Amino acid sequence: MAKITYIEHGGKEHVVDVAPGLTVMEGARDNNIPGIEADCGGACACSTCHVYVDPAWADKLPAMDGMEEDMLDFAFEPKPGQSRLTCQLKVTEDLDGLVVQMPERQI
């Protein structure tokens, strides 16, 4: 299991264990974490699972592909180097300790 910290826009933290093989989005959904809507169900067809990755983790994540990069154009206030779609982040033991923060809103 990987322990992931989800921080709501207002600052409330949710620390949950997420099984390897799931995505960071599925971890939020399965644990009823508010702030990640995931309207497309993880198909990388929207930006409603957008988060800001803690800067300490930004370089530790796999590179984003072109589809994710394109979808981030539709996200609310994306931040270069920190914005990611949680549906595209597959959980492994290497993500133990990951911290992500939700934007003010999803669009």
C-alpha distances in whole Angstrom, upper triangle without the diagonal:
4,7,9,13,15,19,22,25,27,24,22,18,15,12,9,6,5,5,6,10,10,12,12,15,13,11,14,16,14,14,18,17,21,22,20,23,22,25,25,22,20,23,24,27,27,26,25,21,22,21,22,19,20,22,20,18,20,21,18,17,18,22,23,25,29,28,25,28,30,28,28,32,31,29,30,31,29,28,29,26,23,24,21,20,17,18,18,15,12,9,8,6,10,9,7,10,12,15,17,20,22,25,28,28,27,30
4,6,10,12,16,19,22,24,21,20,16,13,10,8,5,5,6,7,10,10,11,10,13,13,10,13,15,14,14,17,16,19,20,18,21,20,24,24,21,19,22,22,26,25,24,23,19,20,18,18,15,16,18,16,14,17,18,14,14,16,19,20,23,26,26,23,25,28,26,25,29,29,26,27,28,25,25,25,22,20,20,18,18,14,16,16,13,11,7,7,5,8,6,4,7,8,11,13,17,19,22,25,26,25,28
4,7,10,13,16,19,21,18,16,12,10,7,6,4,6,9,10,13,13,13,11,14,13,10,12,15,14,12,15,14,17,18,17,20,20,24,25,22,20,24,23,27,26,24,22,18,19,17,17,14,14,17,15,14,17,18,15,15,18,21,22,25,28,27,24,26,28,26,25,29,29,25,26,26,25,24,25,22,19,20,18,18,15,17,17,14,13,10,10,9,10,8,5,5,7,9,12,15,17,21,23,24,24,27
4,6,10,13,16,18,15,14,10,8,6,6,6,7,10,11,14,12,11,8,11,12,8,9,13,13,11,14,11,14,15,14,17,17,21,22,20,18,21,21,24,22,20,19,15,15,13,13,11,11,15,14,12,14,16,14,13,16,19,19,22,25,24,21,23,25,23,22,25,25,22,22,23,21,20,21,19,16,16,15,15,12,14,15,12,12,9,11,11,11,8,6,5,5,6,8,11,13,17,20,20,20,23
4,6,10,13,14,11,10,7,6,4,7,9,10,14,15,17,15,14,10,12,13,10,10,13,14,12,13,10,13,13,13,17,18,21,23,21,19,23,22,24,23,20,18,15,15,12,12,10,10,14,13,12,14,17,16,15,18,21,21,24,26,25,22,23,26,23,21,25,24,21,21,21,20,19,21,19,15,16,15,15,13,16,17,14,15,13,15,14,14,11,9,7,6,5,6,8,11,14,17,18,19,22
4,7,10,11,9,8,6,5,6,8,11,11,15,17,18,15,13,9,10,12,10,8,11,13,10,11,8,9,9,10,13,15,18,20,18,17,21,20,22,20,17,15,12,12,9,10,10,10,14,15,13,15,18,17,16,19,20,20,23,25,24,20,21,24,21,19,22,21,18,17,18,17,17,19,18,14,14,13,13,11,14,16,14,15,14,16,17,17,13,13,10,9,6,5,6,7,11,13,14,15,18
4,6,8,6,6,4,6,9,11,14,15,19,20,22,19,17,13,13,15,13,11,14,16,13,13,9,9,9,11,14,16,19,22,21,20,23,22,23,21,18,15,13,12,9,10,10,10,14,15,14,16,19,19,18,21,22,22,25,26,25,21,22,24,22,19,22,21,17,16,16,16,16,19,18,14,14,14,15,13,17,18,16,19,17,20,20,20,16,16,13,11,8,6,5,6,9,11,13,14,18
4,5,5,5,6,8,11,14,17,17,21,23,24,20,18,14,14,16,14,11,14,16,13,12,8,7,6,9,12,15,18,20,20,20,23,21,23,20,16,14,12,12,10,11,12,13,16,18,18,18,22,22,21,23,24,23,26,27,25,22,23,24,21,19,21,20,16,15,15,16,16,20,19,16,15,15,15,14,17,19,18,21,20,23,23,23,19,19,16,14,11,9,6,5,8,8,10,12,16
4,5,8,9,12,15,17,20,21,24,26,26,23,20,17,16,19,18,14,17,19,17,15,12,10,8,11,14,16,19,21,21,21,24,22,23,20,16,14,13,12,10,10,13,13,16,19,18,19,22,23,22,24,25,23,26,27,25,22,22,23,21,18,20,18,15,12,13,14,15,18,18,15,14,15,16,16,19,21,20,23,22,25,26,25,21,22,19,17,13,10,7,5,6,5,8,11,14
4,6,9,12,15,18,22,23,26,28,29,26,23,20,19,21,20,16,19,21,18,16,13,11,10,14,16,19,22,25,24,25,27,26,26,23,20,17,17,16,14,14,16,16,19,21,21,22,25,26,25,28,28,27,30,31,29,26,26,27,24,22,24,22,18,16,16,17,18,21,22,18,18,19,20,19,22,24,23,26,25,28,28,27,24,23,20,19,15,13,10,9,9,8,11,14,17
4,6,10,13,16,19,21,24,26,27,25,22,18,19,21,19,16,18,20,17,16,13,12,11,14,18,20,23,26,25,25,28,26,27,24,21,19,17,16,13,13,14,13,17,18,18,20,23,23,23,26,27,26,29,31,29,26,26,28,25,23,25,24,20,18,17,18,18,21,21,17,17,19,19,18,22,24,22,24,23,25,25,25,21,20,17,16,12,11,8,9,11,11,13,16,20
4,7,10,13,17,18,22,24,26,23,21,17,17,19,17,14,16,18,14,13,10,10,11,14,17,20,22,25,24,24,27,26,28,25,22,19,17,17,14,15,16,15,19,19,20,21,25,24,24,27,28,27,30,32,30,27,28,29,26,24,26,25,21,20,20,21,21,24,23,19,19,20,20,18,21,23,22,24,22,24,24,24,21,19,17,16,12,12,10,10,13,13,15,17,21
4,6,10,13,15,19,21,23,20,19,15,16,17,14,12,15,16,13,13,9,10,12,13,17,19,22,25,23,23,26,25,27,24,21,19,17,17,14,14,14,13,17,17,17,19,22,21,21,24,26,25,28,30,29,25,27,29,26,24,27,25,22,20,21,21,20,23,22,18,18,18,19,17,20,22,19,21,19,21,21,21,17,16,13,12,10,10,9,10,13,15,16,18,22
4,6,10,12,16,18,20,17,16,13,13,14,11,9,12,12,9,10,7,9,11,12,16,17,21,23,21,21,24,24,26,24,21,18,16,16,14,15,15,15,18,18,17,20,23,21,20,23,25,25,28,30,28,25,26,28,26,24,27,26,22,21,22,22,22,24,23,19,19,18,18,15,18,20,18,19,17,19,18,19,16,14,12,12,10,10,10,11,15,16,17,18,22
4,7,10,13,16,18,16,15,12,14,14,10,10,13,13,10,12,10,13,14,15,18,19,23,24,22,21,25,24,27,25,23,20,17,18,15,16,15,14,18,17,16,19,21,19,19,22,24,24,27,30,29,25,27,29,27,25,28,27,24,24,24,23,23,25,23,20,20,19,19,16,18,20,17,17,15,16,15,16,13,11,9,10,9,10,12,14,17,19,20,21,24
4,6,10,13,15,13,13,11,12,12,8,8,11,10,7,10,9,13,15,14,17,18,21,23,20,19,23,23,26,24,22,20,17,18,16,17,16,16,20,19,17,20,22,20,19,21,24,24,27,29,28,24,27,29,26,25,29,28,25,25,26,25,25,26,24,21,21,19,18,15,17,18,16,15,12,14,14,15,12,10,10,10,11,12,14,15,19,21,21,21,25
4,7,10,12,11,12,10,13,11,8,10,12,10,9,13,12,16,18,17,19,19,23,23,20,19,23,23,26,25,24,22,18,20,18,19,17,18,21,20,17,20,22,19,18,20,23,23,26,29,28,25,27,29,27,26,30,29,26,27,28,26,26,27,25,22,22,20,19,15,16,18,15,14,10,11,11,13,11,9,10,11,12,14,16,18,22,24,24,24,27
4,7,9,7,8,8,10,8,5,9,11,9,9,12,12,16,17,15,18,17,20,20,17,16,19,20,23,23,21,20,16,18,17,18,16,18,21,20,17,19,21,18,16,18,21,21,23,26,24,22,24,27,24,24,28,27,24,25,27,25,25,26,24,21,20,18,16,13,13,15,12,10,7,9,10,12,10,9,11,11,13,13,16,17,21,24,23,22,25
4,6,6,9,10,12,10,8,12,13,11,12,15,16,19,20,18,20,18,22,21,18,16,19,20,24,24,23,22,18,20,19,21,19,20,23,22,19,21,22,18,17,18,21,21,23,26,25,22,25,28,26,25,29,29,26,28,29,27,27,28,25,23,22,19,18,14,14,15,13,10,7,8,9,12,11,10,13,13,16,17,20,21,24,27,26,25,27
4,6,8,10,12,11,10,14,15,13,15,18,18,21,22,19,21,19,22,21,18,16,19,19,23,23,23,22,19,20,19,21,18,20,22,21,17,19,20,16,15,15,18,19,21,24,23,21,24,26,24,24,28,28,26,28,29,27,27,27,24,22,22,18,17,14,14,14,11,8,5,5,7,9,9,10,13,13,16,17,20,21,25,28,27,26,28
4,7,10,12,10,10,14,14,13,16,18,19,22,22,19,20,17,20,19,16,13,16,17,20,21,21,21,17,19,19,21,19,21,23,22,19,20,20,17,15,14,17,17,18,22,20,19,22,24,22,23,27,27,25,27,29,26,26,26,24,22,21,18,16,13,12,12,10,6,6,7,10,12,11,13,16,15,18,18,21,22,25,28,27,25,26
4,7,8,6,7,10,11,10,12,15,15,18,18,15,16,14,17,16,13,11,13,15,18,19,18,17,14,16,17,19,17,20,22,22,18,19,20,18,15,15,18,17,18,21,19,17,21,22,20,21,25,24,22,24,26,24,24,25,23,21,19,16,14,10,9,10,9,6,6,8,11,13,12,13,15,14,16,16,19,19,22,25,24,21,23
4,5,5,6,9,10,10,12,14,14,16,16,12,14,11,15,14,11,9,11,12,15,16,15,14,11,13,13,15,14,17,19,19,16,16,18,16,13,13,15,14,15,18,16,14,17,19,17,17,21,20,19,21,22,20,21,21,19,17,16,12,10,7,6,7,5,4,5,9,12,13,11,13,14,12,14,13,16,16,18,21,20,18,20
4,6,5,6,9,10,11,12,11,13,13,10,12,11,15,15,12,10,13,13,16,15,14,13,9,11,10,12,11,14,17,17,14,14,16,14,12,13,15,14,16,19,17,14,17,19,17,16,20,19,17,19,20,18,18,19,17,15,13,10,9,5,6,8,6,6,6,10,12,13,9,11,12,9,10,9,12,12,15,18,18,16,18
4,5,5,6,9,10,11,9,11,11,7,9,7,11,11,9,7,11,11,14,13,11,10,7,9,10,13,13,16,19,20,16,17,19,18,15,15,17,15,17,19,16,14,17,18,15,15,19,17,15,17,19,17,19,20,19,16,14,11,8,5,5,8,8,9,10,13,16,16,13,15,15,13,13,11,12,11,14,17,15,13,16
4,5,5,6,8,10,10,12,13,10,11,9,12,12,9,8,12,13,15,15,15,13,10,13,13,16,16,19,22,22,19,20,22,20,17,18,19,18,19,21,19,17,20,21,18,18,22,21,19,20,22,21,22,23,22,19,17,14,12,8,7,10,10,9,10,13,16,17,14,15,16,14,15,14,15,15,18,20,18,16,18
4,6,5,6,9,8,12,13,10,12,11,15,15,12,12,15,16,19,18,17,15,11,14,13,16,15,17,20,20,17,19,21,19,16,18,20,19,21,23,21,19,22,23,20,20,24,23,20,21,23,22,22,24,22,19,18,15,13,9,10,12,11,10,9,12,14,15,12,13,13,12,13,12,14,14,17,20,19,17,20
4,6,5,6,5,8,9,7,9,9,13,14,12,12,16,16,18,16,15,12,9,12,11,14,14,16,20,20,18,19,22,20,18,19,21,20,22,24,21,18,21,23,19,19,22,21,18,19,21,20,21,23,21,18,16,14,12,9,10,13,12,13,12,15,17,18,14,15,15,13,12,11,12,11,14,16,15,14,17
4,5,5,6,8,10,7,8,8,11,12,10,11,14,15,17,16,15,12,10,13,14,17,17,20,23,24,21,22,25,23,20,21,23,21,23,24,22,19,22,23,20,20,23,21,19,20,22,21,23,25,24,21,19,16,14,11,11,14,14,14,14,17,19,21,17,18,18,16,16,14,15,13,16,18,16,15,17
4,6,8,11,13,11,12,12,14,15,12,13,17,18,20,19,19,16,14,17,17,20,20,22,25,25,23,24,26,24,22,23,25,23,25,27,24,22,25,26,23,23,26,25,22,23,26,25,26,28,27,23,22,19,16,13,13,16,15,15,14,17,18,20,17,17,18,17,17,16,17,16,20,21,20,18,21
4,6,9,12,11,13,13,16,18,15,16,20,20,22,21,20,17,14,17,16,19,19,20,24,24,22,23,26,24,22,24,26,25,27,29,26,24,26,28,24,24,27,25,23,23,25,24,26,28,26,23,21,19,17,14,15,18,16,16,15,17,18,20,17,16,16,16,15,15,15,15,18,20,19,18,21
4,6,9,9,10,12,14,17,14,16,19,20,21,20,18,15,13,16,16,19,19,21,25,25,23,24,27,26,24,25,27,25,27,29,26,23,26,27,23,23,26,24,21,21,24,23,25,27,27,23,21,19,17,14,15,19,18,18,17,20,22,23,20,19,19,18,17,15,15,14,17,17,16,16,19
4,7,7,9,11,14,17,15,15,19,19,21,18,16,13,11,13,12,15,16,17,21,22,20,21,25,23,21,23,25,23,25,27,25,22,24,25,22,21,24,22,19,18,20,20,22,24,23,20,18,17,15,13,14,17,16,17,16,19,21,22,18,18,17,15,13,12,11,10,13,14,14,14,17
4,6,8,11,13,16,15,16,19,19,20,17,15,12,11,12,12,15,16,18,22,23,22,22,26,25,23,25,26,24,26,27,25,22,23,24,21,20,22,20,17,16,18,19,20,23,23,20,18,17,15,13,15,18,18,20,19,22,24,24,21,21,19,17,15,13,11,9,11,11,11,11,14
4,6,9,12,15,14,15,18,17,18,15,12,9,8,9,9,12,14,16,20,22,20,20,24,23,21,23,23,21,23,24,22,19,20,21,17,16,19,16,13,12,14,15,17,20,20,17,14,14,13,12,14,17,17,19,19,22,24,24,20,21,19,17,14,11,9,6,8,8,7,7,11
4,6,9,11,11,11,14,13,14,12,10,6,5,7,8,12,14,16,19,21,19,19,22,22,19,20,21,19,20,21,19,16,18,19,15,14,17,15,12,12,15,15,17,19,19,16,13,12,10,9,10,13,14,16,16,20,22,22,18,20,19,16,14,11,10,7,9,11,9,7,11
4,6,9,9,10,13,13,13,10,9,5,6,9,11,15,17,20,23,25,22,22,25,25,22,22,23,20,21,22,19,16,18,18,15,15,17,14,12,13,16,16,19,21,22,19,16,14,11,11,11,14,15,17,18,22,25,25,21,23,22,19,18,15,14,10,12,12,10,7,9
4,6,5,6,9,9,10,8,8,5,5,9,11,15,17,20,23,25,22,21,24,23,20,20,21,18,18,19,16,14,16,16,13,13,16,14,12,14,17,16,19,21,21,18,15,13,9,9,8,11,13,15,16,20,23,23,20,22,22,19,18,15,15,12,13,15,12,9,10
4,6,8,9,10,9,7,8,6,8,11,14,18,20,23,26,28,25,24,27,27,23,23,23,20,20,20,16,15,18,17,13,14,16,13,13,15,18,18,21,23,24,21,18,16,12,12,11,14,16,18,20,24,27,27,24,26,26,23,22,19,18,15,16,17,13,10,10
4,6,6,7,6,6,9,8,9,12,16,19,21,24,27,28,25,24,26,26,22,22,21,18,18,18,14,13,16,15,12,14,16,14,14,16,20,19,22,23,23,21,18,15,12,12,9,12,15,16,19,23,26,26,24,26,26,23,23,20,20,17,18,19,16,13,12
4,6,8,9,9,11,10,9,13,16,19,20,24,26,28,24,24,26,25,21,21,21,18,18,19,15,14,18,17,14,16,19,16,16,18,21,20,23,24,24,22,19,16,12,11,8,11,14,14,16,20,23,24,21,23,24,21,21,19,19,17,19,20,18,14,15
4,6,8,9,10,10,8,11,14,17,18,21,24,25,21,21,23,21,18,17,17,15,15,16,12,11,15,15,12,14,17,15,15,18,20,19,21,21,21,19,16,13,9,8,5,8,10,11,14,17,21,21,19,21,22,19,19,17,18,16,18,20,18,15,15
4,5,8,10,11,11,13,16,19,20,24,25,27,23,22,24,23,19,18,17,14,13,14,10,10,14,13,11,14,16,15,15,18,21,19,22,22,22,20,17,14,11,11,7,9,12,13,16,19,23,23,21,24,25,22,22,20,21,19,20,22,20,16,16
4,6,7,9,9,11,14,16,17,21,23,24,21,19,21,21,17,16,15,11,11,11,7,6,10,10,7,10,12,12,12,15,18,16,18,18,18,17,14,11,8,9,7,7,11,13,16,19,23,22,20,23,24,21,21,18,19,17,18,20,18,14,14
4,7,9,10,12,15,18,20,24,25,27,24,22,24,24,20,19,18,14,13,12,8,9,11,10,7,10,12,10,12,15,18,16,19,20,20,19,16,13,10,12,10,11,15,17,20,23,27,26,24,27,27,24,23,20,21,18,18,20,17,14,12
4,6,8,9,13,16,18,22,23,26,23,21,24,24,20,20,19,15,14,14,10,9,11,10,6,8,10,8,8,11,14,14,17,18,19,18,14,12,9,11,10,12,15,17,20,23,27,26,23,26,26,23,22,18,18,15,15,17,14,10,8
4,6,6,9,12,15,18,20,23,20,18,21,21,18,18,17,14,14,14,11,9,10,10,6,6,8,6,5,8,11,10,13,15,16,14,10,9,7,9,9,11,13,16,19,22,25,24,21,24,24,20,19,15,14,12,11,13,11,7,7
4,6,9,12,15,18,21,23,21,19,22,23,20,20,19,16,17,17,14,12,14,13,10,10,12,9,7,9,12,12,15,17,18,15,12,11,8,9,10,12,14,17,19,22,25,25,21,23,23,19,18,14,13,10,10,12,9,5,6
4,7,10,12,15,18,20,18,17,20,19,16,17,17,14,16,17,14,11,13,14,10,10,13,11,9,11,13,12,14,16,16,14,10,8,5,6,7,9,11,13,15,19,21,21,17,19,19,16,14,11,11,8,10,12,10,7,9
4,7,10,13,15,18,15,14,17,18,15,16,15,13,15,15,14,10,11,12,9,8,11,10,7,8,10,8,10,12,13,10,7,6,5,6,9,10,11,14,16,19,22,21,17,19,19,15,13,10,9,7,7,10,9,7,9
4,6,9,12,14,12,12,15,15,13,15,15,13,16,17,16,12,13,15,13,10,13,13,9,10,10,9,9,12,11,8,6,6,6,7,10,11,11,14,15,18,20,19,15,17,15,12,10,6,5,5,6,10,10,9,12
4,6,8,11,10,9,13,14,12,15,15,14,17,18,18,14,14,16,14,11,14,14,11,11,10,8,7,9,9,5,5,6,9,10,13,13,12,16,16,19,20,18,15,17,15,11,9,6,5,6,7,11,12,12,15
4,6,8,6,6,10,10,9,12,13,13,16,18,18,14,15,18,16,13,16,17,14,14,13,11,9,10,8,5,6,7,10,10,13,13,11,14,14,16,17,15,12,13,12,8,6,5,6,9,11,14,16,15,18
4,5,5,6,10,10,11,14,15,16,19,21,22,18,18,21,20,17,20,21,17,17,16,13,11,12,10,7,9,11,13,13,17,16,14,16,16,17,17,15,12,13,10,8,6,6,7,11,12,16,18,18,21
4,5,5,8,10,11,14,14,16,19,21,22,19,18,21,21,17,20,21,18,18,16,14,11,11,8,7,10,12,15,15,19,18,16,18,18,19,19,16,14,15,13,10,9,9,11,14,15,18,20,20,23
4,6,7,8,10,14,15,17,21,23,24,21,20,24,23,20,23,25,22,22,20,17,14,14,11,10,13,14,17,17,20,19,16,18,17,17,17,13,12,13,10,9,9,11,13,16,18,21,23,23,26
4,6,5,7,10,12,14,17,20,21,18,18,21,21,18,21,23,20,21,19,16,14,14,10,9,11,11,14,14,17,15,12,14,13,14,14,11,9,11,9,7,8,9,12,15,17,21,22,22,24
4,6,6,9,9,11,15,17,18,15,15,18,18,15,18,20,18,19,17,14,11,10,7,6,9,9,13,13,16,14,12,14,15,15,16,13,11,14,13,10,10,10,12,15,16,20,21,20,22
4,6,8,8,11,15,17,19,16,16,20,20,18,20,23,20,22,20,17,14,12,8,9,12,12,15,15,18,15,13,15,15,15,16,12,12,15,14,12,13,14,16,19,20,24,25,24,26
4,7,9,12,15,18,20,17,17,21,21,19,22,24,22,23,22,19,17,15,11,11,14,13,15,15,17,14,11,13,12,12,12,9,8,11,11,10,12,13,16,19,21,24,25,24,26
4,6,9,12,15,16,13,14,18,18,16,19,21,19,21,20,17,16,14,11,10,12,10,12,11,13,10,8,10,10,10,12,9,8,12,12,10,12,12,15,17,19,23,23,22,24
4,6,9,13,14,12,13,16,17,16,19,21,20,22,22,18,17,15,12,12,13,11,12,12,13,9,8,9,11,11,13,11,11,14,16,13,15,15,18,19,21,25,25,23,24
4,7,10,12,10,10,14,15,14,16,19,18,21,20,16,15,13,10,12,12,10,12,13,14,10,10,12,14,15,17,15,14,18,18,16,17,16,19,20,21,24,24,22,23
4,7,8,6,7,10,11,10,13,15,15,18,18,14,14,12,10,11,10,8,9,11,11,8,9,12,14,16,19,17,15,19,20,16,17,16,18,18,19,22,22,19,20
4,6,6,6,9,10,11,13,15,16,19,19,16,16,14,14,15,13,11,11,13,12,9,11,13,17,18,21,19,18,22,23,20,21,19,21,21,21,25,23,21,20
4,6,5,6,9,10,11,14,15,18,19,15,16,14,14,16,14,12,12,15,14,11,14,16,20,22,25,23,22,26,26,23,23,21,22,22,22,25,23,20,19
4,5,5,6,9,10,12,13,17,18,15,17,16,16,16,14,11,10,13,12,10,13,15,19,21,25,23,22,25,26,23,23,20,21,20,20,23,21,18,17
4,5,5,6,9,10,11,14,15,12,14,13,13,13,10,8,7,10,9,7,10,13,17,19,22,21,19,22,23,19,19,17,18,17,17,20,18,15,15
4,6,5,7,10,10,13,14,10,12,10,11,12,9,8,9,12,13,11,13,16,19,22,24,22,21,24,24,20,20,18,18,17,17,20,19,16,15
4,5,6,8,10,13,14,12,14,13,14,15,12,11,11,14,14,13,16,19,22,24,28,26,24,27,27,23,23,20,20,19,18,20,19,16,14
4,5,6,7,11,12,10,13,13,15,14,11,10,8,12,11,11,14,17,20,23,26,25,23,26,26,22,21,18,18,16,15,18,15,12,11
4,5,5,8,9,7,9,10,12,11,7,7,7,11,12,12,14,17,20,23,26,24,21,24,24,20,19,16,15,14,12,15,14,11,10
4,6,9,9,8,10,11,13,13,10,11,11,15,16,15,18,21,24,27,29,28,25,28,27,23,22,19,18,16,14,16,15,12,11
4,7,9,8,12,13,16,15,12,12,11,15,15,15,18,21,24,27,30,29,26,28,28,24,22,19,18,15,13,14,12,10,7
4,6,6,10,12,14,12,9,9,9,12,14,14,16,20,22,25,28,26,23,26,25,21,19,15,14,11,9,11,9,7,6
4,6,9,12,15,13,10,12,12,14,16,17,19,22,24,27,29,28,24,26,25,21,19,15,13,10,7,8,7,6,6
4,6,10,13,11,9,12,13,16,18,19,19,23,25,28,29,28,24,26,25,21,18,15,13,11,8,9,9,9,10
4,6,9,8,6,8,10,13,16,16,17,20,22,25,27,25,22,24,22,19,17,13,12,11,9,11,11,11,11
4,6,5,5,9,12,15,17,17,17,21,22,24,26,23,21,23,21,17,15,13,12,12,10,13,14,14,15
4,6,6,9,13,15,18,16,17,20,22,24,25,23,20,23,22,18,17,14,14,15,14,16,17,17,17
4,6,8,12,14,17,15,15,18,19,21,22,19,17,20,19,15,14,13,14,15,15,18,19,18,19
4,6,10,12,15,14,13,16,17,19,21,18,15,18,16,13,11,9,10,11,11,15,16,16,17
4,7,9,12,12,12,15,17,19,21,19,16,19,18,14,12,9,10,10,9,13,13,12,14
4,6,9,8,8,12,14,16,19,17,14,17,16,13,12,9,10,10,11,15,14,13,14
4,5,6,7,11,13,16,19,18,15,18,18,14,13,11,12,11,12,15,14,11,12
4,5,5,8,10,13,16,15,12,15,15,12,12,9,11,10,12,16,15,12,14
4,6,8,10,14,17,17,14,17,18,15,15,13,14,14,15,18,17,14,15
4,6,10,12,16,15,13,16,17,14,15,13,16,15,17,20,19,16,17
4,6,9,12,12,9,13,14,11,12,11,14,15,17,20,20,18,19
4,6,10,10,9,12,14,12,14,14,17,18,20,24,23,21,22
4,7,8,6,8,11,10,13,13,16,18,21,24,24,22,24
4,5,6,8,11,11,14,15,19,21,24,27,27,25,28
4,5,6,9,10,14,16,20,22,25,29,29,28,30
4,6,8,9,13,15,19,21,24,28,28,27,29
4,6,5,9,11,15,17,21,24,25,24,26
4,6,9,12,16,18,22,25,26,25,28
4,6,10,13,16,20,23,24,24,27
4,7,10,13,16,20,21,21,24
4,7,10,13,16,18,18,21
4,7,10,13,14,14,18
4,7,9,11,12,16
4,7,8,9,12
4,5,7,10
4,7,10
4,7
4
